[in-house]
Amino acid sequence: MAKTRPCVIVSRDELNAHLSTVVVCPLTSTIHPRWRTRLSIKCAGRSAEICPDQIRTISKSRLEEKLGKLTPKTSAELTRLLGELYAT
């Protein structure tokens, strides 16, 4: 739990502006190419997977440096995947 790991903030900017928390999907360097619940990306020049199946809410105080931004294509794919996992 004390480990620092990169993540993708998935909560809306409108919420983030007013709350002391953000909703994130953590990244992992353990690649699972056959898992439909993961999304492969490059982060800081390394292969990684976004883990929307591990979504969580964290305090903004835990955030450190911004490493980058998702491409529009990756962002759309993540939105689709989150809908598939959590929409009713």
N, C-alpha and C positions, 0 to 999 in steps of 0.2 A: 504494500500500500504506500510506502514512503517513496517508492521509485517514481522518478519523473519520466513521463512518456509523452510523445507528441500526440496531438488530437486534432480533430476537425470540429469546429464550433458549428452546430446545426440549428441552434435556436435563432429566432428572428432578431434582427437588429433592434426592432421596436421594443421587444422584451428585454434585450440585453442592456438597453439604455436605462431601464428602470429597476431592474433586479440586481441583487448582489451575486447571482448565480448564472451559469450558462449551461446549456445542454450540449454535450460533446459525444463524439464517437472516437474512441481511442484508435491509435495506429499500432500495428505490430510488424515486426520484421520477419516473423514466421509466416511464410507464404503457404496458402492452401488453395492451389489453382482450381480445384474441383468444388470448392464451397461456394454455393450460390449466394450466401449471405455476406460475402466479402467483396471488396472492390480494390483492385490492384492499382497502385500509383507509384510515383517517384517522390520522395520527400528528402530534401537536403542531399540529392544525388544518390540516394539509396532506394532500393526496392522496398515497398511496404504495402500493407493492406489496411484499408479503412474497415473498422469492425462495427457496423451498425447493429449487430446482434449483441454488442456490449455497451449500448448507449447508457449514459449516466448524466447526472446533474452534479456540477462541481462549483465551488466558490470561485469567483473571479480572482481572488487573492492567490489561487494556485497557478494561474496563468503566468507564463514567463514571456519569452520572446516569440514574435510572429515569424514563422519559417517560410510562409508563402501563401498562395491562394490557389484554390482549385480552378481548373479550366472550366469554361461553361459546359463542355461536354461531360466532364467528370461530375460537376455539380448536379447536372440534370440526371445523370445515372444514379447518384447518391440519393437524390430526392425520390426517384422511382423506387429504388430499393427500400428506402425507409417507408414509403407508402405500402409496398408489398408486405413488409414485415409487421407494420403497426396499424395500418388503416383497417377499418371494419367493413 
